[in-house]
Structure formats: structure tokens, C-alpha cells
Amino acid sequence: MLVHQKIGNIDSTEVDSNMIDWLSLEWYEMQKRIMHKRTQSGVEVAIKFLGGGQNLTQGDILYQDDKTVIAVNIMPCEVIVIKPKNMFEMASVCYEIGNKHLPLFYHEDEVLVVFEAPLFRLLSASGYNVAQAARKLLNPLKTSVAAHEHNGGSSETLFSKIMKLTNPQQ
């Protein structure tokens, strides 16, 4: 089966009593435009998104007929769960992880990042409230900032602006 676009989401589309045949994907596959996979029941699905901006999300419907719905299921993976105590700590931890160019995810009041032992040890040693768990990475933090310097340039950075907003004592 060839899929060129998603046709809805099970949260907002009527699926009646149709059987849901899950297409399980890893978190990093959600942005892929071309891939070949098999559903839970063994149906071969070829995804070929031609246009941009068609990232997949949990529950996206790729096919539907009167009996079956093929929908996306993001598989859980090992993550670092960070529970910041306040907005200042939230800004700090997001900056630290973002500076390593790792994708961040947000769920309720937690920051999630794919598990890496050295990062886990660094965050623990820095005093952040961290834990290791298996979670679905559903809500990526979308960030786009101007280019920045790693050599300590003298101009005010995005991070210093955030820190001033979240910590008025500075």
C-alpha cells in the first residue's frame, strides 16, 4: 500500500467499530518522508510524502476503509525525565541540552530527552531532578533561534535574555 498523505487522526476522526491496525514507528521516524514498514497485522505500507510539513504524530490515520484503519503508534523508548523546580531551572536545563543539539520533548511539567548515560550523569551531578523511564516522545519542543556563538561573544544572548526574565535578581 502506498501512502502519500495522512488523512486524519483517530482523536478527531470517526473510526466507528473499525479495527485499528497500528503502524509502530520510532520517535525519530516521525519526520521521515519516505519509508517502508509493516503494520501490526503484517500489511506492507510504503510512505512517500511529497510535500513538506507532513510530520507524523501519534494516532495519525494513513488508510481507512469500512473495516480497517491504519494508524501511527509511536513506540516508547528509554528517556531522561527532568522535572524542573521552576522556570529558571526549566530555562537552564533546556539551554544545557539544546546546546548539545539534542531534540527535546515536553510532557506536562517534564522535559524529556532520549537517554544517554553521560548526559544523565551530567544532569544528575548538576543537581537537576532526573530519572530514567520508558516513554513515548510525543511533543517535540519546536525551537528556532538566531545563530549563536560558542566562544563567549560579548553581545547579549538568547539564554541571557531568558535568564533575566526568569530570575529578576540578575
C-alpha positions in Angstrom: 0.0 0.0 0.0 1.4 3.4 -1.0 0.5 6.4 1.2 1.1 10.0 0.0 -0.6 11.8 2.9 -2.2 11.3 6.2 -6.0 11.6 6.2 -6.7 12.5 9.8 -6.1 11.4 13.4 -8.0 8.9 15.5 -8.6 11.6 18.1 -10.6 13.7 15.7 -11.9 11.3 13.1 -14.8 8.9 13.4 -13.4 5.4 13.2 -16.6 3.6 14.4 -16.0 0.0 15.2 -13.2 -0.4 12.6 -10.3 -2.5 13.6 -7.2 -0.3 14.2 -4.1 -1.8 12.6 -1.2 0.0 14.2 1.9 1.1 12.3 4.6 1.2 15.0 7.3 3.8 14.5 10.3 5.0 16.5 10.3 8.7 17.6 13.0 9.6 15.1 11.0 8.2 12.2 8.2 10.8 12.6 9.9 13.3 10.3 10.9 10.9 7.6 9.2 11.5 4.2 10.0 8.1 2.7 9.9 4.7 4.4 8.7 1.1 4.1 7.2 -0.6 7.2 4.7 -3.3 8.2 1.7 -2.9 10.4 0.9 -5.0 13.4 -1.1 -7.4 11.2 1.6 -7.6 8.5 0.3 -5.1 5.9 3.2 -3.6 4.0 3.0 0.2 4.0 5.2 2.5 1.8 5.1 6.1 2.9 6.1 8.7 0.3 5.2 12.3 1.4 6.0 14.6 -1.5 5.2 17.9 0.2 6.8 19.4 3.3 5.3 19.8 6.7 3.8 16.3 6.9 5.4 15.1 10.1 3.6 12.1 11.6 2.1 12.2 15.1 0.6 9.7 17.4 -2.7 8.4 16.0 -2.4 9.8 12.5 -4.5 7.8 10.1 -2.8 6.7 6.9 -5.5 4.5 5.5 -9.2 3.9 6.2 -11.9 1.7 4.7 -15.2 0.3 6.1 -13.4 -2.3 8.1 -9.9 -1.2 8.9 -7.9 1.9 10.0 -4.1 2.0 9.7 -2.9 4.5 12.3 0.5 5.5 13.6 1.7 4.4 17.0 4.9 5.9 18.4 6.8 3.3 20.3 8.2 4.1 23.8 11.9 4.5 24.2 14.3 5.0 27.1 14.4 8.7 28.1 15.8 11.0 30.7 12.9 12.6 32.6 13.7 16.1 34.0 11.4 17.7 36.4 12.4 21.4 36.8 11.6 23.1 40.1 10.8 26.5 38.5 11.0 28.4 35.2 14.6 29.4 35.9 15.6 25.8 36.1 13.5 24.9 33.1 15.4 27.6 31.0 18.7 26.3 32.3 18.2 22.7 31.6 16.7 23.4 28.2 19.7 25.5 27.3 22.2 22.9 28.6 20.5 20.1 26.5 19.8 22.4 23.5 23.4 23.5 23.4 24.3 19.8 22.8 21.9 20.0 19.8 19.7 17.1 21.2 16.0 17.0 20.5 13.8 17.9 23.5 10.3 16.9 24.2 7.8 18.2 26.7 5.0 16.4 28.6 3.0 18.1 31.3 5.7 19.7 33.6 8.5 17.4 32.4 11.3 17.8 29.9 12.2 14.5 28.1 15.3 13.7 26.1 16.5 10.4 24.7 18.5 8.5 27.2 22.3 8.9 27.1 24.3 7.8 30.1 26.8 10.6 30.0 24.1 13.2 29.8 22.2 11.5 32.6 25.3 11.7 34.8 25.9 15.3 33.9 22.4 16.4 34.7 22.4 14.4 38.0 25.7 15.9 39.0 24.4 19.4 38.2 21.6 18.9 40.7 18.6 18.5 38.4 15.8 16.2 39.4 16.2 13.4 36.8 15.0 9.9 36.3 15.3 7.2 33.6 12.0 5.8 32.2 10.4 4.4 29.1 8.1 7.0 27.5 6.6 7.9 24.2 8.1 11.1 22.8 5.0 12.8 21.6 5.5 16.6 22.0 8.8 17.9 20.4 9.8 21.3 21.5 10.0 23.4 18.4 12.8 25.8 18.6 14.2 28.2 16.1 16.7 30.8 17.2 19.2 33.0 15.6 22.7 31.7 15.2 24.7 31.9 18.3 28.4 31.8 19.3 30.1 29.2 21.5 33.1 31.4 22.2 31.6 33.7 24.7 30.8 36.7 22.4 30.1 40.0 24.3 26.6 40.6 22.9 23.5 39.6 24.9 22.4 36.1 24.0 19.0 34.5 23.9 20.0 32.5 27.0 20.9 35.6 29.0 17.6 37.2 28.0 15.7 34.2 29.2 17.6 34.1 32.4 16.8 37.8 33.1 13.1 37.1 32.5 13.0 34.1 34.8 15.4 35.4 37.5 14.9 39.1 38.2 17.8 39.2 40.8 20.4 39.2 37.9 
